[in-house]
Amino acid sequence: MRRDPFLAFHLTAERAGYPALLLVSLLCLALVVVPVVLLALTQAVWVLAFALLSLCGAIAILAAAIGAAFADRGEADLGPPTQGSTRPRRIA
């Protein structure tokens, strides 16, 4: 089974105390804003194509990051152990 790089990044950032999804969304925002600003400055057709491709890439990155944020981490439950027996009681 392959390991998801977005999941590894998300877990590492959350353990370090950084909001991982916020960092990824800022990266995606920069991927969209920079080509749009360049398009506004130059008004060239190739920049329009580049802006549209970067928009599609940013949406794909953000979707993968959201999927990693809501993914099942596969870790065992780290909660405190329960008191008492694990066997069900027989009612007479």
C-alpha positions in Angstrom: 0.0 0.0 0.0 1.4 3.4 -1.0 1.8 6.1 1.5 0.1 9.4 0.9 2.6 12.3 0.9 -0.2 14.8 1.8 -1.1 12.6 4.8 2.5 12.5 5.9 2.8 16.3 5.6 -0.5 16.9 7.4 0.5 14.6 10.3 3.9 16.2 10.6 2.6 19.7 10.5 -0.2 19.0 13.0 2.3 17.4 15.4 4.5 20.5 15.2 1.6 22.7 15.9 1.1 24.3 12.5 -2.3 24.3 10.7 -1.5 22.1 7.7 -4.6 22.9 5.7 -4.1 26.6 6.1 -0.5 26.3 4.8 -1.7 24.3 1.8 -4.5 26.7 1.1 -2.1 29.7 1.2 0.2 27.8 -1.3 -2.8 27.2 -3.6 -3.9 30.9 -3.3 -0.4 31.9 -4.4 -0.5 29.5 -7.3 -3.7 31.2 -8.5 -3.0 34.8 -7.8 0.5 35.1 -9.3 -0.6 34.0 -12.8 -3.7 36.2 -12.7 -1.7 39.2 -11.8 0.7 38.4 -14.6 -2.2 38.1 -16.9 -3.5 41.5 -15.8 -0.1 43.0 -16.5 0.7 41.4 -19.9 -2.7 40.4 -21.4 -1.0 37.6 -23.4 -2.8 34.5 -24.5 -0.1 32.1 -23.2 -0.4 33.7 -19.7 -4.2 33.0 -19.8 -3.5 29.3 -20.5 -0.9 29.3 -17.7 -3.4 30.9 -15.3 -6.0 28.3 -16.2 -3.5 25.4 -15.7 -2.4 26.8 -12.4 -6.0 27.1 -11.3 -6.6 23.4 -12.1 -3.4 22.4 -10.3 -4.4 24.4 -7.3 -7.8 22.8 -7.1 -6.2 19.4 -7.4 -3.7 20.1 -4.7 -6.3 21.5 -2.4 -8.6 18.5 -3.0 -5.8 16.1 -2.1 -5.0 18.1 1.0 -8.6 18.1 2.2 -8.7 14.3 1.5 -5.6 13.9 3.7 -7.0 16.0 6.4 -10.2 13.9 6.7 -8.4 10.5 6.0 -8.3 7.7 8.5 -4.8 7.7 9.9 -4.8 4.0 10.6 -3.5 4.6 14.2 -4.8 2.7 17.2 -7.0 4.4 19.6 -4.7 6.2 22.0 -7.4 6.9 24.6 -7.2 5.8 28.3 -7.9 2.1 28.9 -11.4 1.3 30.2 -11.9 0.0 33.7 -13.2 -3.5 34.3 -13.5 -6.7 32.4 -13.7 -6.7 28.6 -16.0 -9.8 28.7 -19.7 -9.2 28.6 -21.6 -10.0 31.8 -24.1 -12.8 31.9 -27.4 -11.8 33.3 -29.1 -14.5 35.3 
